[in-house]
Amino acid sequence: MERLMSFKRSLSYSLPCRFLKAPKFDVKFVTNNLHLYEKSIRNRNLVDGSKLLEGLQALPELYQNEKVLLQKISDIQSRRKSLEGLIKVDKSKIEELGEEFKHLKEAFKTLSDELNTSATKSFEICSSLPNLISSDAPLTKPEIIQWINPKESLPSDERRHHVDIMVTKNMLDLKTASNISGTSWYYLLNEGAELEHALVSFAIAKAKEAGFQICIPPSIVRDEIIDACGFRPRDMNNEQQIYHIDKSQLGLTATAEISLAGLGVNKVVDLCKGPKKIAGVSRSYRSEAGARGKDTKGLYRVHEFTKVELFCWSKPKDSENVLEELKDFQIDLIKSLGLTAKVLNMPTNDLGAPAYKKYDIEAWMPGRGSFGEITSTSNCLDFQSRRMNTKFKNEYTGKLEFVHTLNGTAMAVPRMILSLIENFYDPNNKRISIPDCLRQYMGGKEYIQ
């Protein structure tokens, strides 16, 4: 019976992991909502979309077949138990029933192997599926839902390009970094380094005001944690984000979201007082950060940077409100810095596999002559929690349920430095104004001369 129960549990499609407990997928929900998952796969424009659709279409038949196999195994177990009862009453029947016992054992093994093979296929299909998509996510183009510090005109000015300004003022050294580490690496010097400290300190202060606990998480984590967060070997643009460490099962985190999510692995999170919120300060690493044309010069796309990341665990009924709160936090922070930016509801073809809904905020960068992303926030529903076995106790039913996870940028330092330099540099007097909210973290300094 114990083996039978283990096969029944396999219908939730779980396989053993090295550290994580086995992920559990709601296969009944998936099979009842095939059209929604098919829509998610197609609208995300995934590189492996055809393969995912093929697997999805095979899932209902696999699921039904496994239920039939389970019933047959259950019938065998019932018959075996009945025979054992007869033998207890009359031990002389052992020899008479021996042949039937043998056939039952052989049938059990055959059916068990067949069930195990099918369940493994089903698990792999469910594991590869992206999250569902919010009904109000645009299809192909971002939707502007709000402006921050709007201006009538947004001038483009090459004299404001952050690289020229920062190199001249000895705030940035790209040449030496290129020799030491390679392209898309950098040294922040003097006021450049001070700006990083100020921005991190400001973001932490804002996060604490908003009820976030502060954390310094590790920047190296197990590959299985990276995978469980949804950072696959290659992302939606066929770019490899993660630096994997050779001859190990470890990787560098592309964002503190990964290691912060790890705080909930195999745990029951206490949400009785509302969502649990944490802000992590860490170095982040992007393997293909410098792979896009003009963005290879300067701080827009770099391989390593400091980031303050927001992460939340919430009850399912609260996650949509928490996403709005994260977005509002970001808007308030950017407004305080005086940047002109637009808030975007991101389209389905720009969502990573874990994201159900995502907002980006893009700031105007005069030296680049374009808007550039400076924050992002996503609701991942239970995509990550199912893979990390992170649950909460439902106060009404007393049952354990999977939490919803959300993440958002509080401060991605290089892009914010870029934005501040290009917006607040005065080509006439060659000074950079420091926003009021940062001055207390820079010794009261009002300008960078």
Secondary structure, DSSP 8 states (H G I E B T S, - for coil): -HHHHHHHHHTT-----SSS------HHHHHHTHHHHHHHHHHHT-TTHHHHHHHHHHHHHHHHHHHHHHHHHHHHHHHHHHHHHHHHH-TTHHHHHHHHHHHHHHHHHHHHHHHHHHHHHHHHHHHH------TTS-SSS-EEEEEES--S-----GGG-HHHHHHHTTSEEHHHHHHHT-TT--EE-THHHHHHHHHHHHHHHHHHHTT-EEE---SEEEHHHHHHTT--SS-TTS-----EETTTTEEE-SSHHHHHHGGGTT-B---TTS-EEEEEEEEEE-TTTT-SGGGGSSSSS-SEEEEEEEEEEE-GGGHHHHHHHHHHHHHHHHHHHT--EEEEE--GGG--TT-SEEEEEEEEETTTTEEEEEEEEEE-TTHHHHHHT-EEE-TTT--EEE-EEEEEEEEEHHHHHHHHHHHHEETTTTEEE--HHHHGGGTT--EE-
